[in-house]
Amino acid sequence: MKTKNRSLASIKKEIGSKKKFLNQVHAARMAVRGYNTVPVAQRGAQAKPLAAMLAATPTKRTFNLLAQGDSWFDYPLGTDLIDCLHSNHGHTITNIAVAGSTLNDEAYGPVPREMFGLPFGLLQSDDPSRIAELVNRIQHDKPQALLLSAGGNDIAGDEFFPFINNSKSGLSSINQEVLDGVVNGTFKAAYEYLISTAIAAAADPKFKIFTHGYDYPFPDGRGVISFLGWKVGPWFDPTFNQKNYPNNTPADLQVRHDITAQFIDSLNAMLNGLAAQPVYAGKLFHVNLTGTLQSEADWANELHPVNSGFGTLADKIDAALQVNI
C-alpha cells in the first residue's frame, strides 16, 4: 500500500516533542562547525584577504545559508564545498550534512547518533527524523537559501552492482531500465519531498534551494582509507572488477569513467527537470558541475575531489548564488 509523505503539521509536531534532542544535536554540530556560521567581519586577522577581496568586488554578496547533504558537504579528511563557500566566498553556513548520507537518509531517515561522537547511544525508534531537523533549522535560522547534496551514495558501493551488466554478457554496460527507475522514480520523489517541505517550512517567497549533481569520477580503485582491514572505499572498483571491466590501461579507466558519467548525467537531467517545473519557478535552481574536473589528478579518490577541485566546484555554486538570490 502506497503511503503519502508526511505533512508539515506532522513534522512540526515531531519537532515540538523532540526539541531537547534537536537542541543537543545542534549544540554538538556548532561545537565542531560553528566557525562556518561566523560572518566575515568577525573572523579576525585570518579573514583579511577575504574581506579585502569582498571590498574590492562590491557586486559580490555574502549569504546566510543552510546545507543538508553528504560528504561533498562534510568531508572530514579534507576540504569540501561548504568549507570553500565559507572560506573563499564569505558565506555563513549552518551545516547539517553528514558524510555517507544517502538521499534516502536525508528524506526519510533518522538523525544519526554517531556523528561527532554524540553520547546518545544506539539509534532508537523514537529518534527525530532528519526532515524534522531540516524544518527546525529552516524555521529557526531563516536562511536565504538551502543547499542540497544527495544521491551519490545511493548508487555507490554495494548499491552500484545491480546497475552494471557484465562486459561479457553482450548487453549494454548499464542496466538502463534499473537506472531510469531509480533516478526518475525513487530519487525524484525523495527530492520533491525535501524541496517541497523546505519551501513550505520557510514560508518566504524569497527563499531559494540549490541542488548539484556531482562531477564525473575516475573509478581507479582509490578509497579514502585502509587500516588493518578496515576500509572506506573504493566504491566502484569492486563492481567493475566483478563485471569484467579491467583497469590495466588508461583506455580501461576511460571506459569506467564514461560508464559512471552516464549515472551522473542521469541525475543531473532529473534535477534539471525538477528545476524547470513551473511549481518551483524562481525557487529551485540546479548547478550542473559536470565537466569541471577533467583529470584523475583532480580527484583524491573515487568519490571526492582534491581540495583545489572542491574549490573550483564551489566557485560555480557561488556564481549561481550570486545570480539567483
N, C-alpha and C positions, 0 to 999 in steps of 0.2 A: 504494500500500500504506500503510495506516494505521500510524503509529509511536506508541509509548507515551511518556508524559512520563518524564523522567529520574528515577531513584531517588535518594533522599537519599544512599545509599552512593556513587553515581557522582559526585554533586555534592561530597561531602566529599573524594573522591579528587582531583577537579579543584582544590579549594582547596589541598590539600597540594602539588600540583605548581605552582601559580601564586601561592604565598604572597608572594613578593617583589613581584610586580606589584601584588597586592591591598594590600600594606602601603604601597607608593608612592602608590596611589590614595587611600588613607585619609589619609596624611600631607598630600597636596595638598588634600583636602577640609577637613581640620582647619585648615590654614593660612588658608582662606577663611571657613569656617563654624564654627570652633571655639568662637566665642562662644555658639553655641546649646547647647553642652554644659556651660556653667558654671552651677552651682547658684546660686540667688538670693542666698544668704548670702555668696557670693564675687564678686558683681558690682560691689561698690563703691557709691559715693555715688549714682550714677545709678539704682540699683535701690531706693533708699529708699522712694519712693512705692509701688512694687510690694510690697516687704517689709511696709510698713505696712498695705496692703490685705489681704495674706495673714494678717497677725497679727490683724487686726480681723474676719477671717472664718475662724474655727477649723475650720469644717466643710469648707473648700476645701482640697484636697490638690494637690500637685505630683507629677508622674510622670517616670520615665525612659523616653523614647520613642525609637523608630526610625521614620524616614519614608522611604518609597520613592515616587517619583511623577514628575509633570510640572511645568509652570510654575506650577500653583497651589501647589506646594510650593517652587518655585525660580524666582522671578520677579525677574530682575536689575534691572529698571527701576523697581521699587517694592517695597513690602512684599508678603508672601504669607502663606498660612495658617500656615506654620511660624514665620515671624518673629513673628506675632501670638500664637501659642500660647506662644512663648518669652517675649516682652516683656510681654504683657498678662496672662498667666496663670502664668508662673513655671516652666513645664516645661523640663526639659533634654532636648534632642533631637539625636540623631545623624542628619543629613540626607544621604541618598544619592540624592535626587531630581535629575533633570537636565531642564531646560527643553526642551520639544519632544519629550519621550519619548512614544511610543505604548504602548499596552498590550502590543502585540506585542514591542516593545523590552524592556519590563520583564520579561516572562515568558520570552522566547526569545532575546533579543539579547545582543551582547557589551557589556562595559563601554565607554562612549565614551572615546576618547582625547583628544578636543578640549576637554573641559571644563577650565576654569581654565588653559588653555594648557599642559596636561601635556606635557612634552617627550619623548613616546614615539613620535612619528612617526605614520604612517598605520595604520589598522586592519589587523591581521594575522589569519590564520586560526586561530592558537592563542591569541588574546586570551581572557582569562577571561570567563565569562558573567555577566550581571547577577544571575541566580539564585544563582550561586556567591558573588557579593559579598554578596547579601542573607543567605544562610545563614551566611556567615562573620561578618557583623556581629551577627546574632542570637546566635550561639553565643559570640562574644567579649564583646559588650556586655551581654547578658542583659537586654534591655529588658522593661519591664512590658507594653508594647503596641507593635504595629506600625500605622502609619498608611499607607494606600494611596490613591493618586490616579492614576487611569488610565482611558483610554477617549476622552477629549475629542479628542485629536489624531488618533485613528483615523478620525474621521468629519468632520474639519475640513479646510480647504484643498482640494486636488485630490480627496481621497477623498470629499468631500461631493457631487460632481457626480452619480454614479450613483444616489444615494438620492432625487433630486428629479425629478419629472415636469414637463414643460413646462406652463406655465399654459394654453397654447393647445391642449393635447392632449385635453382633455375628461376626463382621468384625475384621480384624487385627487392632491394636491400631493406626497405621499410615496409612494415605491415600498415599500409596507408589507412585501411579501414579502422584499425585499432587507434592509430594516431588521431584521425579525424574525430572519432567518437569521444576520445578523452579530451582533446583540446577544445573542440566546438560543442561538446556536451558538458562533461564534468567541470572542466576548467572555466568555461564561460559562465555556467550557473554560479559557481563559487565567487568569481569576480563580480558578477552582477549583484550578488548578495552583499559582499563587502562594500562595493561602491554605493549602492542604493541606501544601505544602512548608514554609512558615513555621511552622505548628503543629508539624509533625514535628521541625523543627530545634530549636525551643525546648524541646520535651520537658518542658514545665512546665504543669500544669493551670491555673495562674493567668494564663498568657499570653493576651492578647487581641489581636484585629485589628479595626480600624475602617476602613470604606470611606465614601466620599461620592460623590455623583453630580452635582456642579456645580449651577448655577442657570440660569435662563432668560436667554440673552443677547439683545442687540439688534443684529441684523445690519445696521448702518448704514454699513458701508464703512470704519470706522476701523481702521487697523492699529497696530502698535507703533511702527514706524519706517520712514521712506523717505528714502534718501540716495543721490544720484547714480545712481538707477535700481535700487538695492538695497533691497528691501522685506521686512519681516516682517509678514505680514497685508496686507489683510484676508483672512479665511478663508471667509466665507460669501457676501459681496457678489458676487464674480465669478460664482459658480454661479447665484445668484438673477438676476443681470442676463442671463446666457445663457439661462436658463429663463423669461425674461419675467415676472419678479416685480419691478416697479419700486420705487423708493424716493424718490418725489416728494412724498409727503404723510405725515402721521402715521398715517393709515389704512394706507398701503402698508407702513410699517415694522411696524405691528402684525401684519399678515399674515405677514411674515417672522418676527417674534418668535414667533407662535403655531406656525409650522411647526417652528422649531428646538426649541420647547418639547416637541414630540412626541418628538424624539430624546432629550432629557433625561429625559422621563417613562419612556421605554422602558428606558433604562439604569438608572434608579432602581428600576423594577419588577423588573428582573432581579436587582439587588443585594439588594433586599428579600427576594426569593425565596431567594437563597443564604443569607442570614442566618437565614431561617426553617427551613432544613433541620435535622433532628434531629442530624445528624453534627456540626454547628457550634454546637449549643446551648451558650450560655454562653461561647463563644469568639469568635464573629464578630458584629459589630454594624454596622449601616448607619445613617449620619447623612444624612437627607434635607434638603438645603439649599434645595430649590426654594421659590420664593415669597418668599425673603428680600430680594433686590434687585429692587425693583419699578419702577424708572425707569431711563431711558437714562443719567441723570446718575450712577447708581451704578456705571457701567462705564467703565473707561479706554479700552477698545477692544472689538472683537467677542468676545474670549475672556477678558479679565481685568478683574476689578473694580478700582475705585479703592481706595486704601489703607484708607479707612474701611469700604468694603464688605468687604474681606478681614477686617477686624477684627470686623465683625458676624457673618460666617460662622464665624470662629474661635470666637466665643462659643458658638455652637451645638455645635461639636465638643467644646469643653471641657466643656460641660454633659453631653454623652454620656460623656465620660471619667470625670467625677465620679460618675456613677450606676453605671457598669458595670465599673470597675476595683476 
